[in-house]
Amino acid sequence: MYKTPVSVLVVIHTTDLQVLLLERADHPGYWQSVTGSQDPGETLAQTAAREVSEETGLNTNNYRLTDWHLQSEYEIFEEWRWRYAPSVTHNTEHVFGLCLPSPTLIQIATREHLGYIWSPWQEASKKVFSSSNAQAIKKIKKYIYNQ
């Protein structure tokens, strides 16, 4: 079954704006926030909650999950297009935030990620490989403090 070309990006952060980054197992050195494709029948919020749980072990019911109402469309990297129907070349990504009181230990999905770090938002925005991820992190203050 092909993936749906609709996904979520969940910027997990603390109240003092440290951001959780995950290192991709299939690309060591590539850092990102939680991401994942929407499954048939899921709302975007359900997709965000599922992906956070799968990739970090965190339960979004224990924190504040917020739809930032921010989306971007990007071209799917050639190396990952086999996951989608042959005619699909672009994905629409919807951004959510998950606010934690402080950095916490997480349980990474070892088949997807090699490790994780908590980083100040300014550094995190420079470390991620995806431009849409970087742009979302740079807008964190707007969505948290309406600045």
N, C-alpha and C positions, 0 to 999 in steps of 0.2 A: 504494500500500500504506500502510495506517495505521501509526502508531507504536504500540509496545507501551507501556501505561501503567505501566511499571516502568523506573526510571532509577537512575543512579549520580550521586553528588556526590563529587568527589575534592578534598580539601583538600591542596593541594601546599604544603609548608612546609619550612623549614630547621630544623636542629638547635637554633638559637637562637630559634625560633618566629616567624620572619617568614613571612608567608603570601602566596602568589601570587594576585593578583586580575586578572581579565580584564574589559574593558569591552565590553559587547554592542554589536554593529554596528547591530542593529535598535532599540536603545534607548540612545543615547549618554547617559552618566551612570549607567547601571545596571551595577554591578560584581558579579562572581560568581566562584566557584571553577569548576573544570572540571565540566561536567554533560553528560549525554547519556542517551538511551534505549537500553535493551537490545535487541539484534537477536535474532531467532529463533535458537535453538540456542546462544547464548552463555551462559557463566556470568557472574555479576556481576563477577568478577575480570577476565574477558576484556573485558567492556564497559568497565570502568574503564581497563584498559591501552589499549584502542583509542581511547577518548575523549581520554586524556592525549596520546597520540601525534598524533591528528588536530588537537587544539586548541593544542598547545604544541611539538610536535616532539620531546618527551622520550621516551626509551625506559624504561619502568618496570622492565625487567630490570636496569638499571644502578643502581637505587635500591631502597628498601624500601617496597613497596606493602602496606598493611595494611587488612584489613577491620575496621572499627571496630564491626561488629555493631550499628549504630545505624540505625534507619530511621524515616521519617515519612511520613505520608500527607497530601497537600494537594490542594486544589481547583486544577485547571488553569486558568490565566488564560484568560478568554473569548477573547481575541485569538489564542490558540494552540490552541484546541480543534479547529480544522479539521484538524489533523494526526492526530487520533485518530478512532476509530470514533464515529458519532453518539451512541451511548449512554454514552460514556466522559466522565466529569467529574472524576475524581480520579486521581492518580498516586502510586505508592509509590516513595520515593527511599531508596536504600541508600548509606551514607557509607563512604568509604575515605579513607585518608591516604597521601600519598607524601612521604617524608622525603628531602630533599637536604642535602648538607653545608653549602651556602651558596647565596645567590641566584645564579642563572645566567641567561644570555641564553636566551630562548626564541623559537621561530618561531610566531607567532600565525597562526591560520586567518583570513585577512583577510575572508572572506565572513561569518564569525561574530563577529569581534572587532576593535575599533579599536586596542586597545593593552593594555598590562599594567603592573602595578606590584607591587613587593614591599613589604609593609607589616607592622609589628608586629601580632601577633594581636589585641590589644585594639582597635586602629584598624580593622583589617580587619573585625572583627565588626560594627562600626558602619557601615562603608561599603557592605556588600553589601545589595542590595535585597530578597533573599529571607530570610524569618524562619528557615526551616529551615537555610539556609546560615549565618546568624548564630549559631544555636544550636550547629551543628556546630563552628564555629570557637571558640566559647566553651568547648567541652569538650576542646580540643586538649591541654591539660596532662594531663587524665585519661588520654587514650589514648597519650600519649607517655611520661609519667613516672608513671602510675598515682597521680596526686595528686587 
